[in-house]
Amino acid sequence: MTELHDLSAVELLKQYRAKTLSPSEVFADIEAHIARWEPHIKALYAYDPENARAEAAASTQRWAKGAPAGPLDGVPVTVKENIASKGVPVPLGTAAMPLNPAAQDAPPPARLREAGAIIFSKTTMPDFGMTSSGVSSFHPLTRNPWDLTKNPGGSSSGAGAAGAAGYGPLHVGTDIGGSVRLPAGWCGLVGLKPSLGRIPIDPPYVARCAGPMTRTVDDAALMMAVLTKPDHRDGMSLPAQDIDWANLSAGLKGKRIGLLLDAGVGMPVEPEVKAAVEATAKWFADQDAIVEPVAPLMTRAIMQGLDTFFRVRSWADIEPMPVEMRAKIHPYTLTWAEGGAKLSGVDAIRGFNQTMELRRIAALMFGQIDYLISPTAPLPAFAAENCSPDNDPERPFEHIAFTVPWNMTEQPAVSINAAFTASGLPIGVQIIGRRHDDHGVLKLAKAWETARGPITNWPKPRAAGA
């Protein structure tokens, strides 16, 4: 029998409608489950079970009357802590930020509340979201539920850990270079980085996206139907579209799918990862899709350009801080950002111009293919205490060469579990589509998920005292 905390949002809503389950019962189970898990993984920030219990009770009454407040009424949700929620401070993962309560909800939590979802907690992240790890100067170390010695990835570290541990079905992360997809891949989840502007965000920025992190593709699609509603605060948001997100049937015959196994730069792909991605691609080929290898997009010049641009951008945020506050930033992030002080405005523009080169190469590639399949990351989850796989702040992007291109080109990309390593760690495969084809990307992910079958071995919390 599936435990309540393991049920998908789609299944919860089905049972709410049938009156076979109530939001109060569900949150009580999740609350007890969190009590067992959280001492080990430290995924949550500003956890508020008391308010969530009250919201669940109100939702239970609405469902009993057959009058839900919206399409997610009573479904438990977490939101990454850098997405403002009214009344909750936004430390951005760092001890250097003042803890001032947010004045209002940013678009994602605003849409979730309107839909009736119960936002019971924020989730952790590293300093300023600039590393792919659960290491933070503000939050306790966040660990991967599949193996507590391993990293959940980041910067949506708490969301990845919470999703894998079963802290309810729906989680929202953000992604500027892989921060939804990397933890999704390392934690066995579905993580969608949408096309830039598909989900309104505040504040908006070049490459910055919010996206769903869930255990199933259906739940990711359910979230997209809510999160994509317009919000005037994001001047980069896309026009509203009438998309039937729940319709995930896909015809694969004749689809042109590129297979990218060499990013062109960065860490080499480990054999178990390569084999898992190749097996996924072979399945698509067996469905009469046209699957062919493609040449890498990334070059050392592009990677260095991105590093230069983001160092300067980060230093611009950090430099005005008082010295005593700046000293509280995690040394890895501070060392990396301080490199921006040595760079000129010309360096920054040249770095940013590499994103335009990346767009040019990607446009040419997607003139020949409909979708692209690649690893999410070149390796499985790494040591929990490290800020990046090689823990080198001078080369912090060596593991994101498969994910960061699509932030810069504004294309949708989803990570979904492909297989597990011999030691039981998840391996993510990434499916990328043309700009604005978020629905198509989810359809391919659903096709693969159906063929792969459900994940049934989600990690269990340690026994008391273990």
C-alpha positions as CSV (number, residue, x, y, z in Angstrom):
1,M,0.0,0.0,0.0
2,T,1.4,3.4,-1.0
3,E,1.9,5.7,2.0
4,L,0.2,9.1,2.0
5,H,3.4,11.0,1.7
6,D,4.3,9.0,-1.4
7,L,1.1,9.8,-3.3
8,S,1.3,12.1,-6.3
9,A,-0.6,15.3,-6.4
10,V,-2.8,13.9,-9.2
11,E,-3.7,11.0,-6.9
12,L,-4.3,13.2,-3.9
13,L,-6.7,15.4,-5.8
14,K,-8.5,12.3,-7.1
15,Q,-9.0,11.0,-3.6
16,Y,-10.0,14.4,-2.3
17,R,-12.7,14.6,-4.9
18,A,-13.8,11.0,-4.1
19,K,-13.8,11.9,-0.3
20,T,-11.6,8.9,0.4
21,L,-8.8,11.1,1.8
22,S,-8.6,14.6,3.3
23,P,-5.9,17.2,3.3
24,S,-5.7,17.0,7.1
25,E,-4.9,13.3,6.9
26,V,-2.3,13.9,4.2
27,F,-0.5,16.7,6.0
28,A,-0.5,14.8,9.3
29,D,1.3,12.0,7.6
30,I,3.7,14.3,5.9
31,E,4.4,16.1,9.2
32,A,5.2,12.8,10.9
33,H,7.4,11.8,7.9
34,I,9.3,15.0,8.0
35,A,10.0,14.5,11.7
36,R,11.7,11.2,10.8
37,W,13.7,12.5,7.9
38,E,14.6,16.1,8.6
39,P,17.2,15.5,11.3
40,H,19.2,13.7,8.7
41,I,18.8,15.7,5.5
42,K,18.1,19.3,6.6
43,A,16.0,20.3,3.6
44,L,13.7,22.9,5.1
45,Y,13.8,26.5,6.0
46,A,10.9,28.4,7.7
47,Y,9.0,25.2,8.2
48,D,5.5,26.1,9.6
49,P,3.5,23.0,10.4
50,E,1.1,24.9,12.7
51,N,-0.2,27.1,9.9
52,A,-0.2,24.2,7.5
53,R,-2.4,22.2,9.8
54,A,-4.9,25.1,9.9
55,E,-4.8,25.4,6.1
56,A,-5.3,21.7,5.7
57,A,-8.3,21.8,8.1
58,A,-9.9,24.6,6.1
59,S,-9.2,22.7,2.9
60,T,-10.7,19.6,4.3
61,Q,-14.0,21.5,5.0
62,R,-14.1,22.9,1.5
63,W,-13.6,19.4,0.0
64,A,-16.3,18.0,2.3
65,K,-18.7,20.6,0.8
66,G,-17.5,19.8,-2.7
67,A,-16.2,23.4,-3.1
68,P,-12.4,23.4,-3.5
69,A,-10.8,26.8,-3.7
70,G,-8.7,25.9,-6.8
71,P,-7.0,23.1,-8.8
72,L,-4.4,22.4,-6.1
73,D,-6.6,22.8,-3.0
74,G,-5.1,20.9,-0.1
75,V,-2.0,19.7,-1.9
76,P,1.3,20.3,0.2
77,V,4.0,22.3,-1.5
78,T,7.4,23.7,-0.7
79,V,9.0,26.7,-2.4
80,K,12.8,27.5,-2.6
81,E,13.8,30.1,-0.1
82,N,15.0,32.7,-2.8
83,I,11.4,32.9,-4.1
84,A,9.8,35.5,-1.8
85,S,6.9,34.5,0.4
86,K,5.1,37.2,2.3
87,G,6.3,37.6,5.8
88,V,9.3,35.2,5.5
89,P,12.9,36.5,5.3
90,V,14.8,35.7,2.1
91,P,18.4,35.0,3.2
92,L,19.5,33.7,-0.2
93,G,21.3,30.8,1.5
94,T,23.9,33.1,3.0
95,A,24.6,34.4,6.5
96,A,25.5,37.7,5.0
97,M,21.9,38.8,4.2
98,P,19.7,40.7,6.7
99,L,16.6,38.7,7.7
100,N,13.9,41.1,6.5
101,P,10.5,39.6,6.0
102,A,9.3,39.7,2.4
103,A,6.6,42.3,1.7
104,Q,4.6,40.1,-0.7
105,D,4.6,36.8,-2.5
106,A,6.6,36.5,-5.7
107,P,4.6,35.1,-8.6
108,P,5.1,31.3,-8.0
109,P,3.8,31.2,-4.4
110,A,1.1,33.7,-5.3
111,R,-0.2,31.4,-8.0
112,L,0.1,28.4,-5.7
113,R,-1.9,30.0,-3.0
114,E,-4.6,31.1,-5.4
115,A,-4.8,27.5,-6.5
116,G,-5.4,26.4,-2.9
117,A,-2.0,24.7,-2.4
118,I,-0.6,24.5,1.2
119,I,2.9,26.1,1.3
120,F,4.1,24.5,4.5
121,S,7.8,25.4,4.2
122,K,10.6,27.0,2.2
123,T,13.6,24.9,1.1
124,T,17.3,25.4,1.5
125,M,19.9,26.6,-1.0
126,P,23.7,27.5,-1.0
127,D,25.0,31.1,-0.8
128,F,23.4,33.2,-3.5
129,G,22.5,30.0,-5.4
130,M,25.9,30.1,-7.0
131,T,27.0,26.5,-6.3
132,S,25.4,23.1,-7.2
133,S,25.4,21.8,-3.7
134,G,23.7,21.8,-0.3
135,V,26.5,23.7,1.4
136,S,25.5,27.0,2.9
137,S,26.8,29.6,5.4
138,F,23.3,30.1,6.6
139,H,21.5,26.7,6.4
140,P,22.7,23.4,7.9
141,L,24.3,21.0,5.4
142,T,21.6,19.6,3.2
143,R,22.1,15.9,2.3
144,N,20.9,13.5,-0.4
145,P,18.2,11.0,1.0
146,W,19.5,8.3,-1.4
147,D,22.9,8.4,0.4
148,L,23.5,10.7,3.3
149,T,27.2,11.0,2.4
150,K,26.2,12.5,-0.9
151,N,25.2,15.9,-2.1
152,P,21.6,16.6,-3.3
153,G,23.0,19.1,-5.8
154,G,21.9,22.7,-6.1
155,S,21.2,25.3,-5.9
156,S,17.6,23.9,-5.4
157,S,19.2,21.6,-2.8
158,G,16.4,21.5,-0.3
159,A,13.8,21.0,-3.0
160,G,15.7,18.1,-4.4
161,A,16.2,16.4,-1.0
162,A,12.6,17.1,0.0
163,G,11.2,15.6,-3.2
164,A,13.3,12.4,-2.9
165,A,12.4,12.1,0.8
166,G,8.7,12.4,0.3
167,Y,7.9,15.8,1.8
168,G,4.8,15.9,-0.3
169,P,4.5,15.8,-4.1
170,L,5.2,19.3,-5.3
171,H,8.3,21.5,-5.0
172,V,9.4,24.7,-6.7
173,G,13.0,25.4,-7.5
174,T,14.9,28.0,-9.5
175,D,17.5,27.5,-12.3
176,I,20.1,29.8,-13.8
177,G,22.6,27.2,-14.9
178,G,21.2,23.9,-13.9
179,S,19.8,24.5,-10.4
180,V,16.5,22.7,-10.9
181,R,17.8,19.9,-13.2
182,L,21.0,19.0,-11.4
183,P,19.4,18.3,-8.0
184,A,16.5,16.6,-9.8
185,G,19.0,14.4,-11.6
186,W,20.9,13.5,-8.5
187,C,17.8,13.0,-6.4
188,G,15.8,10.9,-8.9
189,L,13.1,13.6,-9.6
190,V,11.5,15.2,-12.6
191,G,12.9,18.8,-12.8
192,L,11.7,21.2,-15.6
193,K,13.6,24.4,-16.5
194,P,11.0,26.1,-18.6
195,S,11.6,28.5,-21.5
196,L,12.6,31.9,-20.1
197,G,9.4,33.7,-19.2
198,R,7.1,30.7,-19.2
199,I,6.8,30.9,-15.4
200,P,6.7,34.5,-14.2
201,I,9.4,35.3,-11.6
202,D,10.3,38.3,-9.5
203,P,12.9,39.6,-9.7
204,P,13.5,38.4,-13.3
205,Y,17.0,38.2,-14.7
206,V,18.9,36.8,-17.7
207,A,18.6,33.0,-17.7
208,R,16.7,32.9,-14.4
209,C,13.7,30.5,-14.3
210,A,11.5,28.9,-11.7
211,G,10.4,25.3,-12.3
212,P,8.6,22.3,-10.8
213,M,10.5,19.5,-9.1
214,T,8.3,16.4,-8.6
215,R,8.4,12.7,-8.6
216,T,6.3,12.3,-11.8
217,V,5.8,14.1,-15.1
218,D,2.1,14.4,-14.5
219,D,2.7,16.3,-11.3
220,A,5.1,18.6,-13.1
221,A,2.5,19.3,-15.8
222,L,-0.1,19.9,-13.1
223,M,2.2,22.6,-11.6
224,M,2.8,24.2,-15.0
225,A,-0.9,24.8,-15.4
226,V,-0.8,26.9,-12.3
227,L,2.6,28.5,-12.3
228,T,2.4,29.7,-15.9
229,K,-0.4,32.1,-15.3
230,P,0.6,35.7,-16.1
231,D,2.0,38.2,-13.6
232,H,2.7,41.8,-14.6
233,R,5.8,42.0,-12.3
234,D,7.9,40.0,-14.8
235,G,8.7,42.1,-17.8
236,M,10.3,39.1,-19.4
237,S,7.3,36.8,-19.1
238,L,5.7,35.2,-22.2
239,P,2.2,35.9,-23.3
240,A,-0.4,33.7,-21.8
241,Q,-1.1,30.5,-23.9
242,D,-4.0,28.1,-23.6
243,I,-1.9,24.9,-23.2
244,D,-3.6,21.6,-22.2
245,W,-0.7,20.6,-19.8
246,A,-2.5,17.5,-18.7
247,N,-2.5,16.1,-22.2
248,L,0.9,14.3,-22.4
249,S,0.4,11.9,-25.2
250,A,3.3,12.0,-27.7
251,G,3.8,10.6,-31.2
252,L,7.4,9.7,-31.5
253,K,7.6,8.3,-35.0
254,G,9.8,10.5,-37.2
255,K,10.8,12.8,-34.4
256,R,14.4,14.0,-35.0
257,I,16.3,13.6,-31.7
258,G,19.9,14.5,-31.3
259,L,22.1,12.5,-28.8
260,L,24.8,14.6,-27.0
261,L,27.2,12.5,-25.0
262,D,30.2,14.9,-25.1
263,A,29.5,18.4,-23.8
264,G,32.7,19.7,-25.5
265,V,34.2,21.0,-22.3
266,G,34.2,20.2,-18.6
267,M,34.2,17.0,-16.7
268,P,34.1,13.8,-18.8
269,V,30.9,11.7,-18.7
270,E,31.3,8.7,-16.4
271,P,30.6,5.2,-17.9
272,E,27.5,4.5,-15.9
273,V,26.0,7.8,-16.8
274,K,26.8,7.4,-20.5
275,A,25.3,3.9,-20.6
276,A,22.1,5.1,-19.0
277,V,21.6,8.0,-21.4
278,E,22.5,5.7,-24.4
279,A,19.8,3.2,-23.2
280,T,17.2,6.0,-23.0
281,A,18.1,7.2,-26.5
282,K,17.9,3.6,-27.8
283,W,14.4,3.3,-26.5
284,F,13.3,6.4,-28.4
285,A,15.0,5.0,-31.5
286,D,13.0,1.8,-31.0
287,Q,9.8,3.9,-31.1
288,D,10.8,5.0,-34.6
289,A,12.2,8.3,-33.6
290,I,15.3,9.3,-35.7
291,V,18.1,9.4,-33.1
292,E,21.5,10.6,-34.3
293,P,24.7,11.9,-32.5
294,V,25.3,15.6,-32.6
295,A,28.5,17.6,-32.1
296,P,29.0,19.6,-28.8
297,L,27.9,23.2,-28.5
298,M,30.1,24.2,-25.6
299,T,33.7,25.4,-26.0
300,R,36.3,26.5,-23.5
301,A,35.8,30.1,-24.7
302,I,32.1,29.9,-24.1
303,M,32.5,28.4,-20.7
304,Q,35.1,31.0,-19.7
305,G,32.8,33.7,-21.0
306,L,30.0,32.5,-18.8
307,D,32.2,32.3,-15.8
308,T,33.5,35.8,-16.4
309,F,30.0,37.3,-16.9
310,F,28.6,35.6,-13.7
311,R,31.6,36.5,-11.6
312,V,31.3,40.2,-12.5
313,R,27.5,40.0,-11.9
314,S,28.0,38.4,-8.5
315,W,30.7,40.8,-7.5
316,A,28.5,43.7,-8.4
317,D,26.0,42.4,-5.8
318,I,28.6,41.6,-3.1
319,E,31.0,44.6,-3.5
320,P,28.7,47.2,-1.9
321,M,28.3,45.0,1.3
322,P,30.0,46.1,4.5
323,V,33.3,44.2,4.9
324,E,32.0,42.5,8.1
325,M,28.9,41.2,6.2
326,R,30.9,40.1,3.2
327,A,33.1,38.0,5.4
328,K,30.1,35.9,6.4
329,I,29.7,34.6,2.8
330,H,30.8,31.0,2.3
331,P,34.6,31.1,1.4
332,Y,34.0,29.1,-1.8
333,T,31.4,31.5,-3.2
334,L,33.3,34.6,-2.0
335,T,36.6,33.5,-3.5
336,W,34.9,32.9,-6.8
337,A,33.0,36.2,-6.8
338,E,36.1,38.2,-5.8
339,G,37.6,37.2,-9.1
340,G,35.0,39.6,-10.7
341,A,36.8,42.5,-9.0
342,K,39.8,41.9,-11.3
343,L,37.7,42.0,-14.5
344,S,36.8,45.0,-16.6
345,G,33.5,46.1,-18.1
346,V,35.0,45.0,-21.5
347,D,35.7,41.6,-20.0
348,A,32.1,41.3,-18.8
349,I,30.7,42.3,-22.2
350,R,33.0,39.8,-24.0
351,G,31.8,37.2,-21.6
352,F,28.2,37.9,-22.1
353,N,28.7,37.9,-25.9
354,Q,29.6,34.2,-25.6
355,T,26.0,33.7,-24.7
356,M,25.1,35.0,-28.2
357,E,27.5,32.6,-29.8
358,L,25.9,29.8,-27.9
359,R,22.5,31.0,-29.2
360,R,23.8,30.9,-32.7
361,I,25.2,27.4,-32.4
362,A,22.0,26.1,-30.7
363,A,19.8,27.7,-33.4
364,L,21.8,25.9,-36.1
365,M,21.5,22.6,-34.2
366,F,17.8,22.8,-33.6
367,G,17.3,23.6,-37.3
368,Q,18.2,20.0,-37.8
369,I,16.5,18.3,-34.8
370,D,13.3,18.5,-32.8
371,Y,14.7,17.5,-29.5
372,L,18.0,16.7,-27.8
373,I,18.9,14.0,-25.3
374,S,22.0,14.3,-23.0
375,P,23.1,13.5,-19.5
376,T,21.9,16.0,-16.9
377,A,25.3,15.8,-15.2
378,P,28.5,14.0,-16.2
379,L,28.6,12.1,-12.9
380,P,26.4,10.8,-10.1
381,A,26.0,12.7,-6.8
382,F,29.3,13.8,-5.2
383,A,30.4,14.2,-1.6
384,A,27.9,16.1,0.6
385,E,30.5,18.5,2.1
386,N,31.8,19.7,-1.3
387,C,30.5,22.9,-3.0
388,S,31.1,21.3,-6.5
389,P,32.4,17.9,-7.6
390,D,36.0,19.0,-7.7
391,N,35.5,21.7,-4.9
392,D,37.6,24.2,-6.9
393,P,36.2,27.8,-6.8
394,E,38.4,28.7,-9.8
395,R,36.7,26.1,-12.0
396,P,33.2,25.9,-10.6
397,F,31.3,25.3,-13.8
398,E,33.0,22.1,-15.0
399,H,30.0,19.9,-14.2
400,I,27.3,22.1,-15.7
401,A,28.2,22.0,-19.4
402,F,25.2,19.9,-20.2
403,T,22.7,22.2,-18.4
404,V,23.9,25.8,-18.6
405,P,23.6,26.2,-22.4
406,W,19.8,26.0,-22.3
407,N,19.5,28.8,-19.7
408,M,21.4,31.1,-22.1
409,T,19.4,30.0,-25.2
410,E,16.1,30.2,-23.2
411,Q,15.1,26.7,-24.2
412,P,13.0,24.2,-22.1
413,A,14.9,21.3,-20.6
414,V,13.7,18.6,-18.3
415,S,15.7,16.1,-16.2
416,I,14.1,12.7,-15.5
417,N,15.6,9.6,-13.9
418,A,17.2,7.3,-16.5
419,A,18.6,4.5,-14.3
420,F,20.6,3.9,-11.1
421,T,24.3,3.3,-10.5
422,A,25.5,0.0,-9.2
423,S,25.6,1.7,-5.7
424,G,22.0,2.9,-6.0
425,L,22.4,6.5,-6.9
426,P,20.0,8.1,-9.5
427,I,21.2,9.1,-13.0
428,G,19.4,11.9,-14.7
429,V,18.8,12.1,-18.5
430,Q,18.0,15.5,-19.9
431,I,15.5,16.2,-22.7
432,I,15.8,19.6,-24.4
433,G,13.3,21.2,-26.9
434,R,13.1,24.3,-29.0
435,R,12.3,27.6,-27.4
436,H,8.7,27.7,-26.0
437,D,8.1,23.9,-26.6
438,D,7.8,23.2,-22.9
439,H,4.8,21.0,-23.5
440,G,6.6,18.9,-26.1
441,V,9.5,18.4,-23.7
442,L,7.1,17.1,-21.0
443,K,5.4,14.8,-23.5
444,L,8.7,13.1,-24.4
445,A,9.6,12.9,-20.7
446,K,6.2,11.2,-20.1
447,A,6.8,8.7,-22.9
448,W,10.1,7.7,-21.3
449,E,8.7,7.6,-17.8
450,T,5.9,5.3,-18.9
451,A,8.3,3.0,-20.6
452,R,10.7,3.1,-17.6
453,G,8.0,2.4,-15.1
454,P,7.5,4.1,-11.7
455,I,10.3,4.4,-9.2
456,T,9.3,2.2,-6.3
457,N,12.4,2.2,-4.2
458,W,12.3,5.8,-2.9
459,P,14.6,6.1,0.1
460,K,13.3,5.5,3.6
461,P,14.2,7.5,6.7
462,R,16.6,6.1,9.2
463,A,15.2,4.5,12.3
464,A,15.4,6.6,15.5
465,G,18.9,6.6,16.9
466,A,20.4,5.2,13.7
